[in-house]
Amino acid sequence: QTQLAESGGGLVQAGGSLRLSCVGSTILGTVAMGWYRQAPGKQRELVATMTSDGATNLGDSVKGRFTISRDYAKRAVYLQMNDLKVEDTAVYYCASGRSAGNMQYWGQGTQVTVSS
């Protein structure tokens, strides 16, 4: 079983930047890693995923502002978030799995709060 540990959340003003990190306990069987988020009263939504061949998929609301990257040697995935907006406020979850559409493992989440 893969365990995922997120870090890097916090409070930032609108227009600011944050970088989230996630490290997995193992990379065995991991093809895709990514980030999802859930705001209060809303469903969880895709933020960004990245597969082992480098293919990325970003949610429409973050395109042009967020960037996903991976460090395979460190079993890590990162989310660089720029030009943050109040509506980006949510709990951000790291995920990994055999495909971008089938994430089996989830982190506990890290809170990102963007103030106006």
N, C-alpha and C positions, 0 to 999 in steps of 0.2 A: 504494500500500500504506500502510495506516495503522499508525503506531507508537504504542504506548501506554507511558507512563512512570508507574509507581506510586511513591508515597512515603507515609510516615507509620506504617509498621510499627514494632514494637519490643517491649520487655518491659514488662508491666504486671501488677500484682497483681489477683487476683480481686476483682470489684466495681468495678474501675476503668474508665476510658474511653480510647478511641483514635479518631482520625479518619484514615481513609485517603483519599488523593487520587490521582487518575489524570488525566493530560492526554493527549489525542490529538493527533497531528500534523496531522490533518485531520478535518473533520466531514462531508465529502462522502460521501453514501451511508450515513451512520450514522443509523439509526433508534433502535437500542437500545444502551445501555451498561449495564454491570453488574459484579458481583463474584461470583466463585466461590472456593472454598477447597478445599485438599486437605491432610488430616492424614496423618502417616506411617502407611502400611499401609492407608489407606482410599481410596476412590474420590473423585474431585473432585465437589463438590456445589454446588448453587446457594446463594448467600447472598442476593443481591438484584439485580433488574434494573429498569430504567426506560426506557420508550419516549418518543419525542418528544412524544406527546400527554399525557404525564404519568402514564401507567399504570405501576403498580409491582407487583412480585411479590417476596415475601420467603419465604425458606425457613422452614419451621415452627419450627425450633429457634432462630431469631433474632427472630421476631415479637415486638414489644413492647420489644425492646432495641436493635435496629439500625434506622437510617434511611438511605435512599439519597436523594441529591439530585444535580441536574445544574446546571451553569452553561454554557449553550450558547455564550455569547460567548467563554468561555475554553476551550471544547471539553473540559470537565472533568466528571468524575463523582466524587462523594464518598460515603464510607460512614462515618457516625457510629456508633460501637459503644459502647454503655453497658452497665453491669452485666455486664462480661465474666466468663466462666466458664473454668475450666481446659480444658474441652472445646472452647472456641473456638480453641485453639492450632492453628495451621495456616499454610500458605503461602496468601496471598490473592492472587488473580489478577484483574486488570482485563480486561474484554472488551468488544468493540463489534462491531456488525454490523447487518444489514438487518432483523433481527427478534430478539426476545428469545430465541427458540428456535433461532436460527441465527447464532451469533457467529462472525465470520470472523477477527477479530484478537484477539490476546492479549498481555498484558504479560508481563514476566519473573517477576513475583511479588514479594511483600514478606512477610517473616516476621512473624507475630504470635504472641507467646508469653505466655500467662497463667499466672502462678504462684499457688500456693495459699497 
